[in-house]
């Protein structure tokens, strides 16, 4: 039998993971990922002008495939959210195969969550939001962090977002060094 403290601890851990996946930091990383390729390409001229050009150029060149992967993952996730969460009934109009283009036709008998439109829509949306988005969010966060380290962008407006406990520790160290 579990105690109330154990249940609170489990719910607290789930809540923390949920906030990390759907929180502001993940949304910033997705936004960063949308413009990752142009930023990676812009890092090339900066790398050529730096002292120690070979290492900087190698890191800038390595940042390009990382940016492409991050952007492709974000675009794929956006498409999946569109077809499974926002516009599930309109999949036929979006070019996805189906027996008919009539969204109200009874074509959901063989669909996960069918035979009704509401059940199929809820099942597809729920599975994507519970399984797909968290995996993609963690992957995009890792890829944008790697690109940030490769291109040497500072945090804030011009670089990858620097938030959370690591950024707070950095601010404390900088504040202690200055003061």
JOBELVEN-V711792 format. One record per residue. N is the residue number from 1. D_CENTER is the distance of its C-alpha to the mean C-alpha in Angstrom with 2 decimals. Layout:
N|D_CENTER / N|D_CENTER
This chain:
1|37.50 / 2|34.62 / 3|35.36 / 4|33.75 / 5|32.41 / 6|30.64 / 7|29.06 / 8|27.93 / 9|26.47 / 10|24.51 / 11|23.29 / 12|22.39 / 13|20.25 / 14|18.46 / 15|18.04 / 16|16.60 / 17|13.93 / 18|13.25 / 19|13.14 / 20|10.75 / 21|8.15 / 22|9.09 / 23|10.56 / 24|10.94 / 25|9.44 / 26|5.82 / 27|6.94 / 28|8.63 / 29|6.17 / 30|4.65 / 31|8.45 / 32|9.38 / 33|7.78 / 34|9.93 / 35|12.91 / 36|12.36 / 37|15.16 / 38|17.76 / 39|17.21 / 40|17.65 / 41|20.72 / 42|22.03 / 43|22.02 / 44|24.68 / 45|27.53 / 46|26.83 / 47|27.04 / 48|30.36 / 49|31.84 / 50|31.05 / 51|33.61 / 52|32.79 / 53|31.48 / 54|31.11 / 55|28.55 / 56|26.60 / 57|26.80 / 58|25.68 / 59|22.55 / 60|21.85 / 61|22.46 / 62|20.18 / 63|17.32 / 64|17.64 / 65|16.63 / 66|13.68 / 67|12.60 / 68|13.50 / 69|11.52 / 70|8.24 / 71|9.36 / 72|10.64 / 73|7.72 / 74|6.02 / 75|9.67 / 76|10.31 / 77|7.90 / 78|9.49 / 79|12.77 / 80|12.55 / 81|11.95 / 82|14.81 / 83|17.15 / 84|16.70 / 85|16.13 / 86|17.40 / 87|20.05 / 88|21.02 / 89|24.73 / 90|24.47 / 91|23.13 / 92|26.56 / 93|26.41 / 94|23.08 / 95|24.90 / 96|23.99 / 97|27.12 / 98|29.10 / 99|32.80 / 100|33.15 / 101|31.53 / 102|32.87 / 103|30.03 / 104|32.59 / 105|34.29 / 106|34.37 / 107|32.14 / 108|29.90 / 109|32.47 / 110|30.77 / 111|27.18 / 112|25.29 / 113|26.30 / 114|29.11 / 115|31.85 / 116|30.79 / 117|28.14 / 118|26.97 / 119|26.66 / 120|24.82 / 121|22.37 / 122|21.80 / 123|21.42 / 124|18.90 / 125|16.78 / 126|17.21 / 127|16.37 / 128|13.08 / 129|12.10 / 130|13.60 / 131|12.76 / 132|10.14 / 133|7.28 / 134|7.88 / 135|8.18 / 136|5.17 / 137|3.27 / 138|6.37 / 139|6.65 / 140|4.34 / 141|6.08 / 142|9.09 / 143|9.28 / 144|9.12 / 145|11.52 / 146|13.63 / 147|13.90 / 148|14.90 / 149|17.51 / 150|18.76 / 151|19.36 / 152|20.63 / 153|19.05 / 154|19.99 / 155|17.72 / 156|17.97 / 157|18.34 / 158|18.81 / 159|16.26 / 160|12.99 / 161|13.01 / 162|15.29 / 163|15.35 / 164|16.39 / 165|19.34 / 166|19.24 / 167|19.41 / 168|22.10 / 169|24.05 / 170|23.98 / 171|25.32 / 172|28.02 / 173|29.07 / 174|29.32 / 175|31.20 / 176|33.53 / 177|34.22 / 178|35.08 / 179|37.12
